[in-house]
Amino acid sequence: MYDVGEHDGTPYMTMAFIEGRPTSHGLKTKAGHVVYKGYGHRHWTRRHYSRAWRCWCWYCPSTDGWYYWCGSRYYLPVQFLVTIAPKEVAIDADPCDLPPDGIEVPEAGGTEIPDLPEVP
């Protein structure tokens, strides 16, 4: 990320554009992280519910990384959980509270479960 701020009452953030498959739908930050704007992504291949963080995490095969919905227009890499809180949802959330077709995404198991940061 280059900058975060507010202009005429509207929050903004600026990031570098890097070409490549993940950036066809995501944005790559200056620090090298890919974030996905908008709730309607359908590219997730695994999901995992974190009881500690009370949110669903979604696996992106393009970046080989796990993401969560922060509730303010972005899916962020799970390492941001300690900095930017997730939008909390129940494990049995209404399918309307999940991304499109999210209920169809298989749940992760065994070694597929993400390594999430500890809740402070």
C-alpha positions as CSV (number, residue, x, y, z in Angstrom):
1,M,0.0,0.0,0.0
2,Y,1.3,3.4,-0.9
3,D,-1.1,5.6,1.1
4,V,-4.3,5.5,3.1
5,G,-6.3,8.6,3.9
6,E,-9.5,10.6,3.4
7,H,-10.4,13.0,0.6
8,D,-13.6,15.2,0.9
9,G,-14.9,12.8,3.5
10,T,-14.3,9.6,1.4
11,P,-11.7,7.1,2.7
12,Y,-9.2,5.9,0.1
13,M,-6.1,3.7,-0.3
14,T,-3.6,3.5,-3.1
15,M,-1.7,0.5,-4.2
16,A,0.6,-0.5,-7.0
17,F,-0.7,-2.4,-10.0
18,I,1.3,-5.6,-10.7
19,E,0.3,-7.7,-13.7
20,G,-0.5,-11.4,-13.3
21,R,-3.2,-13.8,-12.6
22,P,-4.1,-12.8,-9.0
23,T,-4.2,-9.2,-10.0
24,S,-6.8,-9.8,-12.8
25,H,-9.3,-9.7,-9.9
26,G,-7.1,-8.5,-7.0
27,L,-4.7,-5.7,-6.2
28,K,-1.2,-6.1,-5.1
29,T,0.0,-3.9,-2.3
30,K,3.4,-2.2,-2.1
31,A,4.3,-4.8,0.5
32,G,3.5,-7.6,-2.0
33,H,0.2,-8.8,-0.6
34,V,-2.7,-9.4,-2.9
35,V,-6.1,-8.1,-1.7
36,Y,-9.4,-8.7,-3.3
37,K,-11.9,-5.9,-3.7
38,G,-15.6,-6.7,-3.5
39,Y,-17.6,-9.4,-1.9
40,G,-18.5,-11.4,-5.1
41,H,-15.4,-13.6,-5.6
42,R,-15.9,-17.2,-6.7
43,H,-12.4,-18.4,-7.0
44,W,-12.0,-19.8,-3.5
45,T,-11.2,-23.6,-3.4
46,R,-11.4,-24.2,0.4
47,R,-13.0,-22.6,3.4
48,H,-12.3,-22.7,7.1
49,Y,-14.3,-21.3,10.0
50,S,-12.1,-19.7,12.7
51,R,-13.9,-19.9,16.1
52,A,-11.2,-17.7,17.6
53,W,-11.7,-14.9,15.1
54,R,-15.4,-15.8,14.4
55,C,-15.1,-15.5,10.7
56,W,-14.8,-17.7,7.6
57,C,-11.4,-17.9,5.9
58,W,-11.1,-18.6,2.2
59,Y,-8.2,-20.2,0.3
60,C,-7.0,-18.6,-3.0
61,P,-5.1,-21.1,-5.2
62,S,-3.7,-18.2,-7.3
63,T,-1.7,-16.8,-4.4
64,D,-1.5,-20.0,-2.3
65,G,-2.9,-18.0,0.6
66,W,-5.8,-17.6,3.0
67,Y,-8.1,-14.6,3.1
68,Y,-10.9,-13.2,5.2
69,W,-13.7,-10.6,4.6
70,C,-13.0,-7.5,6.6
71,G,-16.4,-6.1,6.0
72,S,-15.3,-2.9,4.3
73,R,-15.0,-3.9,0.6
74,Y,-11.9,-6.2,0.8
75,Y,-10.8,-9.7,1.3
76,L,-7.4,-9.4,3.1
77,P,-4.7,-12.0,3.8
78,V,-5.1,-13.6,7.2
79,Q,-1.9,-12.1,8.6
80,F,-3.9,-8.8,8.7
81,L,-6.4,-10.2,11.2
82,V,-4.5,-8.7,14.1
83,T,-4.6,-5.3,12.4
84,I,-7.9,-5.1,10.7
85,A,-10.8,-6.9,12.4
86,P,-12.9,-9.4,10.3
87,K,-16.6,-9.1,9.8
88,E,-17.8,-11.6,12.4
89,V,-20.2,-14.2,11.2
90,A,-21.6,-17.4,12.8
91,I,-20.4,-20.8,11.7
92,D,-23.9,-21.5,10.6
93,A,-24.3,-18.2,8.8
94,D,-27.0,-17.7,6.3
95,P,-25.7,-18.4,2.8
96,C,-26.5,-14.8,2.0
97,D,-23.7,-13.8,4.5
98,L,-21.1,-15.9,2.5
99,P,-19.5,-15.1,-0.9
100,P,-21.5,-16.3,-4.0
101,D,-21.5,-20.1,-4.0
102,G,-19.5,-20.0,-0.8
103,I,-21.6,-22.7,0.8
104,E,-20.5,-25.0,-2.1
105,V,-16.7,-24.5,-1.3
106,P,-15.4,-27.6,0.4
107,E,-14.2,-27.2,4.0
108,A,-10.5,-27.5,4.6
109,G,-9.3,-30.4,6.7
110,G,-6.1,-31.8,8.1
111,T,-3.0,-30.0,6.8
112,E,-5.1,-27.7,4.7
113,I,-6.3,-25.7,7.7
114,P,-4.7,-22.2,7.7
115,D,-2.1,-21.0,10.2
116,L,-3.9,-18.0,11.7
117,P,-2.4,-15.4,14.1
118,E,-3.4,-15.5,17.8
119,V,-6.3,-13.3,18.9
120,P,-4.7,-10.5,21.0
